Amino acid sequence: MLRLLAFAALGAAIGGLVVSLLGNPDPGMLIFGIAIGVCIAATTVSRLGGGLAAALPSPAAVQEARDARRLGRARIDAVRQTGTFVNEQPVCDIDVTVVSLTGDAWATTIRRLVPLTELPAYQAGLERDVAILLEGGPEIAFADGELSPAEIARLVVPPRSEVDVRPIPPGTRVDKGRRRGPLIGIGRRGRPLRLAVFTLVAVLAGAVVVLPFREAVGLTLDAWSDGRWSVDMRHPDALKTAEGALQDAIGHDRVVSITVTPDAVIVDAPIRVGAVETDEWTYRGGVVSHDGAAHSQPELAEEQFSWSDVTLDRLWPAMEQASAQSGLPTDGASARIERATDDDVQSPTFIRNVGAPEMSFGLRDDYRDAFFRLDATGTDLQPAG
């Protein structure tokens, strides 16, 4: 299960990286950081746990072998450190040759946690009593003092070259009279299927991460196909996507104002059709966020308008036209869409935004700036006074 978790976390980390590069950098990097940490931790614990499963024989399995008199004698042929330490004690691979009370003999390699104070008991050439955890082995546990002197004298451990080598299946341990392994094996035979399962888990985890940001990823890919490095929300395709997502989240198409920046679309919209109370909503990185009450609350329902009242796909061409006319760059320029201000001093709605919807934006460089106004149809671009 830990290996599945590690691959799921790896897939999530890759998904987070994709989101960061193609969608929304902030949540993408947060997901990547958390997932890669989980992946490293799960991998480390899995490797350590797999090694220790065999290095620490079950006391119950050892006692069962003693009770059943599944005993024998083993000679230590070689000891090698694995490089793993637990509480500063080395985990070692120990080559042994075993002969049982029944006369059966074999060679194998066991993994054990070897306390430094017990190193003399693991010297090559030493013979020790062992409990045979399963009938026929090869799993054993050292059990000094179990054999009588007569039994020890009768048991002669043969040379390692004269017996069969019985490897212990990797990642397994003996429990309740059975050899148990991980849910997904780690042997060579199942490697193709195992890799397929792990890959599928990683892909699914990555897809789960990317799915909420699929619109942002799609917009970025579209931008790349147009020769742009990143999404610009002022472009018609991105603005259209934001419009649909915001309308779906808000639940209607009425707004008080729309602010379009290179990386976000921010909308003040009434909490419901016909209400004056207004909330702020933001579309950024493919995700809509509800930011609570708007900073500026309208006084009249007449300040609202519909998305369809404004030809938003004309905004970017108008900004490019204004840039060509003024010689000022569009970099970083934002636009605001709201109703025009009533400038009739005799009107009861004087200085309220109840006129026809219009788009306005400013362009600037280090030395000068210019402001422009565009009608709702996007056909009449005028310098703003």
FITOR-200648 format. One line per 5 residues: number of its first residue (from 0); for each residue x, y, z of C-alpha. Coordinates in nm, 3 decimals, padded with zeros to 5 digits. Last residue first. Layout:
NUM> X/Y/Z  ...
This chain:
384> -01.070/06.311/-02.152  -01.075/05.955/-02.271  -00.940/05.891/-02.619  -01.210/05.730/-02.834  -01.267/05.380/-02.973
379> -01.611/05.336/-03.134  -01.662/04.979/-03.262  -01.654/04.767/-02.945  -02.032/04.730/-02.932  -02.042/04.850/-02.571
374> -01.852/05.172/-02.655  -01.478/05.200/-02.603  -01.300/05.460/-02.391  -00.929/05.527/-02.390  -00.665/05.658/-02.151
369> -00.308/05.762/-02.224  00.017/05.744/-02.028  00.361/05.898/-02.028  00.723/05.852/-01.925  00.783/05.499/-01.794
364> 00.517/05.346/-02.018  00.143/05.367/-02.011  -00.185/05.240/-02.152  -00.526/05.295/-01.992  -00.858/05.118/-02.023
359> -01.229/05.185/-02.057  -01.521/04.972/-02.170  -01.877/05.099/-02.187  -02.224/05.009/-02.061  -02.492/05.271/-02.138
354> -02.573/05.510/-01.856  -02.666/05.421/-01.497  -02.333/05.462/-01.319  -02.442/05.726/-01.064  -02.296/06.075/-01.083
349> -02.652/06.227/-01.109  -02.924/05.962/-01.071  -03.197/06.211/-00.974  -03.102/06.406/-01.291  -03.059/06.781/-01.281
344> -02.680/06.763/-01.266  -02.681/06.549/-01.580  -02.346/06.368/-01.573  -02.487/06.013/-01.545  -02.176/05.793/-01.531
339> -02.130/05.526/-01.796  -02.218/05.168/-01.707  -01.931/04.935/-01.627  -01.642/04.758/-01.798  -01.290/04.807/-01.670
334> -00.971/04.730/-01.859  -00.619/04.641/-01.748  -00.281/04.719/-01.903  00.010/04.505/-01.787  00.184/04.515/-02.123
329> -00.036/04.697/-02.378  00.254/04.914/-02.486  00.229/05.285/-02.573  00.283/05.415/-02.927  -00.042/05.607/-02.900
324> -00.218/05.496/-03.217  -00.068/05.146/-03.234  -00.141/05.089/-02.864  -00.497/05.211/-02.909  -00.546/04.962/-03.193
319> -00.400/04.681/-02.978  -00.634/04.775/-02.696  -00.927/04.783/-02.938  -00.837/04.436/-03.071  -00.829/04.316/-02.706
314> -01.169/04.458/-02.612  -01.362/04.347/-02.920  -01.431/04.000/-02.777  -01.612/04.173/-02.492  -01.910/04.284/-02.700
309> -02.108/04.424/-02.407  -02.481/04.390/-02.336  -02.444/04.010/-02.336  -02.265/04.025/-02.002  -02.579/04.186/-01.860
304> -02.604/04.521/-01.685  -02.629/04.650/-01.329  -02.619/05.015/-01.226  -03.001/05.025/-01.258  -03.022/04.817/-00.938
299> -02.928/05.136/-00.754  -02.701/05.213/-00.458  -02.398/05.016/-00.570  -02.163/04.865/-00.306  -01.789/04.928/-00.331
294> -01.559/04.675/-00.167  -01.767/04.387/-00.298  -01.891/04.140/-00.038  -01.726/03.802/-00.038  -01.432/03.680/-00.249
289> -01.598/03.394/-00.434  -01.323/03.221/-00.631  -01.348/03.085/-00.983  -01.064/02.860/-01.103  -00.894/02.837/-01.442
284> -00.585/03.025/-01.328  -00.784/03.325/-01.215  -01.157/03.398/-01.230  -01.259/03.630/-00.948  -01.595/03.705/-00.786
279> -01.696/04.006/-00.575  -02.038/04.030/-00.413  -02.315/04.288/-00.450  -02.624/04.377/-00.254  -02.863/04.555/-00.492
274> -03.087/04.254/-00.554  -03.297/04.213/-00.870  -03.121/03.894/-00.985  -02.927/03.744/-00.696  -02.612/03.823/-00.496
269> -02.552/04.112/-00.733  -02.226/04.091/-00.930  -01.888/04.263/-00.900  -01.654/04.079/-01.136  -01.280/04.026/-01.151
264> -01.120/03.863/-01.456  -00.761/03.754/-01.402  -00.409/03.722/-01.545  -00.371/04.006/-01.797  -00.631/04.215/-01.616
259> -01.004/04.246/-01.693  -01.231/04.426/-01.449  -01.605/04.371/-01.491  -01.863/04.591/-01.317  -02.218/04.579/-01.184
254> -02.299/04.235/-01.318  -02.607/04.031/-01.419  -02.558/03.699/-01.599  -02.699/03.458/-01.339  -02.588/03.171/-01.114
249> -02.266/03.325/-00.987  -02.060/03.010/-01.048  -02.204/02.934/-01.392  -02.180/03.300/-01.495  -01.820/03.312/-01.379
244> -01.718/03.001/-01.571  -01.886/03.117/-01.891  -01.732/03.465/-01.875  -01.388/03.326/-01.793  -01.398/03.104/-02.100
239> -01.504/03.397/-02.320  -01.224/03.612/-02.177  -00.969/03.341/-02.256  -01.089/03.311/-02.616  -01.118/03.688/-02.669
234> -00.773/03.784/-02.534  -00.773/04.005/-02.223  -00.721/03.702/-01.999  -00.369/03.660/-02.135  -00.255/03.299/-02.099
229> 00.117/03.235/-02.117  00.407/03.186/-02.357  00.229/03.317/-02.666  00.291/03.168/-03.012  -00.074/03.102/-03.092
224> -00.036/02.729/-03.020  00.123/02.826/-02.690  -00.184/03.034/-02.602  -00.409/02.739/-02.683  -00.200/02.521/-02.454
219> -00.231/02.784/-02.183  -00.608/02.803/-02.229  -00.640/02.426/-02.203  -00.435/02.420/-01.883  -00.651/02.696/-01.738
214> -00.970/02.512/-01.832  -00.836/02.184/-01.691  -00.762/02.338/-01.351  -01.009/02.125/-01.150  -00.897/01.819/-01.354
209> -00.521/01.866/-01.308  -00.503/01.717/-00.959  -00.739/01.426/-01.032  -00.552/01.362/-01.358  -00.220/01.338/-01.172
204> -00.368/01.086/-00.931  -00.511/00.883/-01.221  -00.178/00.887/-01.404  00.013/00.780/-01.092  -00.231/00.496/-01.019
199> -00.211/00.378/-01.382  00.168/00.387/-01.371  00.171/00.184/-01.048  -00.065/-00.074/-01.197  00.137/-00.102/-01.520
194> 00.462/-00.125/-01.324  00.315/-00.410/-01.121  00.192/-00.591/-01.430  00.536/-00.570/-01.590  00.718/-00.661/-01.262
189> 00.510/-00.965/-01.169  00.776/-01.222/-01.247  01.063/-01.013/-01.111  00.944/-01.015/-00.751  00.798/-00.718/-00.562
184> 00.445/-00.843/-00.503  00.142/-00.618/-00.471  -00.050/-00.671/-00.147  00.282/-00.720/00.028  00.393/-01.065/00.140
179> 00.283/-01.337/00.379  00.434/-01.680/00.428  00.197/-01.878/00.643  00.207/-02.044/00.985  00.047/-01.755/01.168
174> 00.296/-01.502/01.024  00.610/-01.567/00.823  00.758/-01.269/00.643  00.778/-01.155/00.283  00.937/-00.858/00.105
169> 01.164/-01.072/-00.112  01.086/-01.444/-00.144  01.348/-01.625/00.066  01.601/-01.796/-00.157  01.652/-02.172/-00.130
164> 02.007/-02.263/-00.231  02.034/-02.638/-00.268  02.308/-02.820/-00.080  02.664/-02.939/-00.153  02.828/-02.600/-00.215
159> 02.727/-02.477/00.130  02.930/-02.749/00.296  02.716/-02.977/00.513  02.603/-02.890/00.867  02.638/-03.203/01.079
154> 02.353/-03.264/01.320  02.409/-03.565/01.546  02.638/-03.383/01.790  02.390/-03.095/01.819  02.109/-03.338/01.887
149> 02.313/-03.510/02.158  02.406/-03.178/02.317  02.034/-03.088/02.330  01.891/-02.832/02.090  01.693/-02.523/02.190
144> 01.978/-02.333/02.355  02.022/-02.068/02.087  01.716/-01.987/01.877  01.830/-01.804/01.563  01.536/-01.755/01.330
139> 01.478/-01.943/01.006  01.297/-01.896/00.675  01.398/-02.154/00.410  01.225/-02.352/00.530  01.109/-02.710/00.473
134> 00.824/-02.673/00.720  00.797/-02.305/00.795  00.963/-02.100/01.074  01.263/-02.327/01.119  01.399/-02.242/01.465
129> 01.776/-02.222/01.473  02.062/-02.342/01.692  02.397/-02.185/01.608  02.714/-02.269/01.419  02.995/-02.014/01.382
124> 03.202/-02.014/01.062  03.153/-01.648/00.978  03.103/-01.438/01.291  02.746/-01.355/01.385  02.759/-01.421/01.761
119> 03.058/-01.187/01.794  02.838/-00.903/01.656  02.598/-00.920/01.951  02.687/-00.586/02.114  02.651/-00.415/01.777
114> 02.291/-00.529/01.759  02.228/-00.719/01.434  01.893/-00.648/01.265  01.856/-00.951/01.042  01.819/-01.040/00.676
109> 01.842/-01.405/00.581  02.032/-01.568/00.296  01.977/-01.933/00.212  02.141/-02.273/00.203  01.965/-02.605/00.239
104> 01.951/-02.923/00.441  01.679/-03.177/00.530  01.792/-03.425/00.795  01.466/-03.424/00.990  01.633/-03.234/01.276
99> 01.709/-02.960/01.023  02.035/-02.869/00.849  02.100/-02.509/00.754  02.367/-02.319/00.560  02.364/-01.948/00.626
94> 02.445/-01.627/00.437  02.358/-01.325/00.652  02.232/-00.996/00.508  02.270/-00.725/00.770  02.064/-00.444/00.925
89> 02.299/-00.231/01.132  02.214/-00.081/01.474  02.217/00.301/01.497  01.854/00.304/01.614  01.773/00.118/01.292
84> 02.047/00.125/01.032  02.029/00.038/00.663  02.352/00.010/00.464  02.286/-00.357/00.384  02.578/-00.486/00.593
79> 02.718/-00.821/00.485  02.771/-01.138/00.689  02.910/-01.465/00.552  02.890/-01.844/00.605  02.702/-01.859/00.935
74> 02.637/-02.227/01.006  02.287/-02.337/01.097  02.151/-02.617/01.317  01.795/-02.731/01.326  01.455/-02.698/01.481
69> 01.096/-02.751/01.381  01.018/-02.892/01.726  00.647/-02.800/01.686  00.658/-02.590/02.003  00.982/-02.427/01.890
64> 00.841/-02.349/01.545  00.529/-02.196/01.705  00.748/-01.989/01.936  00.942/-01.848/01.641  00.621/-01.767/01.453
59> 00.477/-01.593/01.761  00.797/-01.393/01.809  00.756/-01.269/01.448  01.094/-01.242/01.280  01.249/-00.892/01.272
54> 01.481/-00.862/00.971  01.217/-01.005/00.737  00.972/-00.720/00.784  01.264/-00.483/00.848  01.369/-00.468/00.485
49> 01.021/-00.403/00.354  00.958/-00.147/00.626  01.269/00.051/00.537  01.192/00.048/00.167  00.827/00.135/00.222
44> 00.909/00.400/00.485  01.149/00.572/00.247  00.914/00.552/-00.050  00.620/00.679/00.156  00.824/00.973/00.291
39> 00.961/01.068/-00.050  00.618/01.051/-00.214  00.450/01.240/00.070  00.706/01.521/00.036  00.661/01.525/-00.342
34> 00.286/01.555/-00.293  00.302/01.845/-00.047  00.544/02.050/-00.257  00.367/01.980/-00.586  00.024/02.065/-00.443
29> 00.156/02.398/-00.313  00.337/02.463/-00.642  00.015/02.410/-00.839  -00.197/02.607/-00.592  00.018/02.917/-00.652
24> 00.117/02.868/-01.018  -00.235/02.842/-01.169  -00.249/02.681/-01.512  00.021/02.560/-01.747  00.341/02.559/-01.544
19> 00.190/02.535/-01.196  -00.089/02.301/-01.306  00.164/02.075/-01.479  00.384/02.079/-01.168  00.085/01.992/-00.951
14> -00.001/01.704/-01.184  00.358/01.579/-01.161  00.333/01.598/-00.783  -00.005/01.421/-00.789  00.146/01.142/-01.000
9> 00.435/01.108/-00.755  00.188/01.106/-00.465  -00.007/00.825/-00.631  00.321/00.644/-00.692  00.421/00.673/-00.325
4> 00.072/00.578/-00.204  00.079/00.265/-00.422  00.422/00.186/-00.278  00.288/00.235/00.073  00.000/00.000/00.000
